[in-house]
Amino acid sequence: MTFLKVDGVSLEFPIYDAGRSFRKSLLNAAVGGVIRRNEAKRVSVAALDNVSITLKQGDRLGLIGANGGGKSTLLKVMAGVYAPDRGEVTAEGRLSCLFAGLPGIDEFDNAYRNIYSVCRFFGMSKEEIVEKIASIEEFCELGDYMSMPLRTYSAGMMARLTFAIATSMDPEILLMDEGIGAGDARFAHKAKARIDNYLGKAHIVVLASHSSELIREICNKAVLMQAGRIIEFGTVEDILEMHARMCDV
């Protein structure tokens, strides 16, 4: 039986050289959360604070909240990109993620090496990866650039490659961030059909989004996050209504 459990997870990002350049350092950390100073006056940002979620087969969870609430950070902890300082994440079922910055990506390697690295990170065998390469090549439409280092790619080309890799897997647990792009308008239309098919295969979906419409379309339950904490867990409509009231205050 597929499941995903986040148990008491906390994660802090230390901010070094936080004196005169504290504001710049904090912005560069690209996370929200509560700013803390310990007894040694070391500054850190509490990106996640004692977060617990249990999901079972059939759950489609929406992560709702303002920027800096911890949604994207929680997705990355679930995916294994970040290791929590406290607590643990346990899962049963093949996991895949659809967000910018796939784990295993190396801009100095070509597309083929990156396909191998990312897919191995998510537990695919060498034989499975070999079977997927041709379909990834066809879908991302990069031609000879497949043999070029990723640092030579445009932003749109990178988005197409990472999207093609992520959606080549057959996940039982799917982690999604609405912020991922897929290139130009023509390719985006092609990608939409692929996402619809992709969603239908997953046993558990976790989606971080600011879009009420997208949350309603995909999810059957939701959590409201603020400053790295879960404020409330409930139905999609109840959580969206609570979030709207908080935004009006």
N, C-alpha and C positions, 0 to 999 in steps of 0.2 A: 504493500500500500504506500503510495506516494505521500510524503509529508515534509514540512519545513518548519523548524522550530528555532526561534531566536529567544534565548534565555538570559535575561539580566545583562544584556550587552551594553557596555560603556566604552567610549573611545574619545581620547583627547589628542589634539594636535599641538605639540609644543611650538611656541613662537620664539625663535632665537633672535638675539640682537633687538630686543623689544623696547629699547629706550627711545632714542630720538627717532628711530625708523619704525616704531611700533605700528603706526597706522598703515604704512606701506607693506610691512610684513604680514599684517592681518589680511589685507586685501589680497595679497599674493597666495595666501593659504586657500582661498576660494571655497571656504566653508563657513557656515553660520554656527550658532551655538552660544553658550555662556562663556564669557571671558573670565578666567580665574588666575589668581596669583597665589602661589604657595608661600610657605614660611621663608623660603630662600628667594622670594620675589621673582620666581620664574613664572613667566606668563604662558598660559595654554588656553586653547579653545575646546570646551566640552562639546564635541560634535554630536555625540549620542550619550544619553544618560539613563541607564537602567531600563533599556528597551526590551520588552518581551512580547512575542507574537507566536502563536501556534496555528499553522495552516494545514489543512488536509485536502485530499483529492476533491476537486470540484470548486475549491475556493478561488475567487478572483478578487484580490485585494487592491483597493486604491489607496495610495499614500497621498494625503491632502495636507496642504499647509503653505505658508508664505515662504519666500526665498530665505534660506538659512535655517529652515526648520529641521533639516536632517534627512530629508527624503532620499536624495541621491547618495548620501553617505551610507544610509541604511542599505540601499540596493547593493553598494559595493562591498559592504561587510557580508551580506548574504551571498554574494558571488565569490567571496574569498580574496578580493582585491586588497582589502584592509583586514588585518587581524585585530580583533577587539582587545582592549586593555583588560577588561573584565567580562565575564560571561562567556557564552559559547553559542555557536550556530551548528545545528545538526540537520541533516537532510537525507531523505531516502528518495532516489530518483535522479535521472540525468538532468543536470542543470545547464541552462544557457542564458545569456544576457544580451539585450539589445539596447546598448547605450554607448555614448562616445567613450573612447579610451578603453577598448577591449583589453583585458589582461593577456599578456603575452606578446603584444604588438611591439616591434622594434623597427624604428624608422631607417636603420642602416641595413636591414635585410630586405630581400625582395618579397613579392606577394606570396610566392610559393612557400618560402620559409616561414612567413607569418601565418599562413593557413595552417601549417603543421604545428607551430608553437601554440596558437590559440586553441585549436581543436584538441591537442594533447592536454592542455590545461583543463579542459572541460571533460576529460576522461575518454575521448574517442581513441580507438585502436588505430594502428598504422594502416591496416587494411581498410577501415572505414574512411579514413582521411583520403586515401588514394581514390576511393570510389566517388568522393565528393568534389575532387579538384575540377573535373571537366564542367560540372554544373555551375560551380563558382565562377570559373573563367567566362562561361557563356553569359551568366546573369550580370556580372559587373561590367562587361564590355570594355575592358582595359587593354586588350590586344597585347602588343609587344611590351607595354609597361608592366605586365606581370613579372617580367624578368628584371625590372629596374628597382633600385632601393626606394623605399617609401618616402624618403626625404625629398625625392624629385617629384612627388605627386602634388597636385593642387588639393585644396580642401575638399572640393567636390569628388575628386577621384578617391581620396581617402575614405570619404563617407560611403561611397559605392562599394569599395572593397570590404570595409568592416561590416556593412549591412549584409553583403552577400555571404561573408563567412558566418556571421551570427545566425542567419536564417537558413543556412545549409544543414544545421544540426536538427535533430529530432528530440527536442527537450520534453521532459515531463514537468520540469519546473522552469518557468520563463520569467525573467526579470526584465522589465522595460522602463525606459525613461523617455518621455515624450520628446525630449530635446534632440534626439538623434535625427539627423537629416539623411537624405539619400540622393543628393545631387540635384540636377536640374528638374524642371517641371515634368518633362516626358518620363524621366526615370522615376520620379516620385510617384507618378500614376502607376507605373509598373510595380513599384515597391508596395503600394497600398494593397494590391491584389495578393501579393506574397505574404504580407503581414496577416491578412484575414485568414489565409490558409494555415499559417503558422500558429495563430492563436487557437485555432480549433483543435490542434494536436496536443496542446499542453494540458496537463492535469491540474497544475497550480499556476496562477499568473499573479505577479505583483507589479503594479504600474504606478509610477510616480508622475503626477500630472497636475497642471494648473487648470486644465480644461474640464469643466463640469460635464460637458457633453460627452467627452471621451470616457470619463469615469463612469458615467451612466451607461454608456454603450458596452463597456467591457467588463465592469466589476459588479460583484454581488454583495460586497461588504467593503468597509473603508475604515481607516484610522486618520485622526487629525493629529498632526505633529507640530510642535512649537519648541524652539530652542533645544532641539535634540531629544525631546521627550514625547511620549504618546499621551496626548491630552484626553482622547476619547476613542473608543472602538465601538462600531455599530453598523447600522444599515447605511447604504450609500446616501439616501435622502436625508437621514438624520445628521450625518457628518457634514454633508454639503450645507445644510441649513445652519448648523453650528458655526461652520467656517465663515459663512456669509455674515452672521451676526457679529463675529469677532472683527471682521473687516470693516463693519459699519461703525464700530466703537471709536 
